Amino acid sequence: MTRASISLTPPNDAWIQSLIESEEYSSRSEVVNDLIRKARKEQDEILAIRTALIEGEDSGTSSRTPDEIINSVIEKRRKNGTL
């Protein structure tokens, strides 16, 4: 595992220390790695949303009514088990 040295502002250091003292995390490394994992996941989700928006814009205007679109989404989610 790569080791790195970072500088923290006093408020951030106190916050990290409070997480360790509350036993939510066992070390500074665990806190930092969890924050990085969450930031990476959020970045991936934002990229997926951007990609979907671009695909939607590129696909043009739908000829379906709003109700048809809603029903299509509901049916699709029922079929794949997410509803």
C-alpha positions as CSV (number, residue, x, y, z in Angstrom):
1,M,0.0,0.0,0.0
2,T,1.2,3.5,-0.8
3,R,2.0,5.8,2.1
4,A,1.4,9.5,1.8
5,S,1.8,12.5,4.1
6,I,-0.9,15.1,4.1
7,S,-1.5,18.3,6.0
8,L,-4.9,19.0,7.6
9,T,-6.5,22.1,8.9
10,P,-7.2,22.1,12.6
11,P,-11.0,21.8,12.1
12,N,-10.5,18.8,9.7
13,D,-8.1,17.2,12.0
14,A,-10.5,17.6,15.0
15,W,-13.3,16.1,12.9
16,I,-11.3,13.1,11.9
17,Q,-10.1,12.6,15.5
18,S,-13.8,12.7,16.7
19,L,-14.7,9.9,14.2
20,I,-11.8,7.8,15.6
21,E,-12.8,8.5,19.2
22,S,-16.4,7.6,18.5
23,E,-15.1,4.3,17.2
24,E,-16.7,4.8,13.8
25,Y,-13.3,4.4,12.3
26,S,-10.1,3.0,13.8
27,S,-7.5,5.2,12.1
28,R,-6.9,8.3,10.1
29,S,-6.1,6.2,7.1
30,E,-9.4,4.4,7.3
31,V,-11.2,7.8,7.4
32,V,-9.3,9.2,4.4
33,N,-9.7,6.0,2.3
34,D,-13.4,5.9,3.0
35,L,-13.8,9.6,2.0
36,I,-11.9,8.9,-1.2
37,R,-14.1,5.8,-2.0
38,K,-17.2,7.9,-1.5
39,A,-15.9,10.7,-3.7
40,R,-15.0,8.3,-6.4
41,K,-18.4,6.7,-6.3
42,E,-20.1,10.1,-6.4
43,Q,-17.9,11.0,-9.4
44,D,-18.9,7.8,-11.2
45,E,-22.6,8.5,-10.5
46,I,-22.2,12.1,-11.9
47,L,-20.5,10.7,-15.0
48,A,-23.3,8.2,-15.5
49,I,-25.9,10.9,-15.2
50,R,-24.0,13.2,-17.6
51,T,-23.7,10.4,-20.1
52,A,-27.4,9.6,-19.9
53,L,-28.3,13.2,-20.4
54,I,-26.1,13.5,-23.5
55,E,-27.6,10.3,-24.9
56,G,-31.1,11.7,-24.2
57,E,-30.3,15.0,-25.9
58,D,-28.7,13.3,-28.9
59,S,-31.7,10.9,-29.4
60,G,-34.0,13.8,-30.3
61,T,-37.6,14.5,-29.4
62,S,-39.8,11.6,-28.4
63,S,-43.1,11.0,-30.1
64,R,-44.5,9.3,-27.0
65,T,-46.8,11.0,-24.5
66,P,-45.6,11.6,-20.9
67,D,-48.0,8.9,-19.7
68,E,-46.5,6.4,-22.3
69,I,-43.0,7.2,-21.1
70,I,-43.9,6.8,-17.4
71,N,-45.7,3.5,-18.1
72,S,-42.7,2.3,-20.1
73,V,-40.3,3.0,-17.2
74,I,-42.6,1.3,-14.7
75,E,-42.9,-1.8,-16.9
76,K,-39.1,-1.9,-17.5
77,R,-38.5,-1.6,-13.7
78,R,-41.0,-4.4,-13.0
79,K,-39.3,-6.7,-15.5
80,N,-35.8,-6.1,-14.1
81,G,-36.9,-6.3,-10.4
82,T,-36.1,-2.7,-9.4
83,L,-39.8,-1.8,-8.7
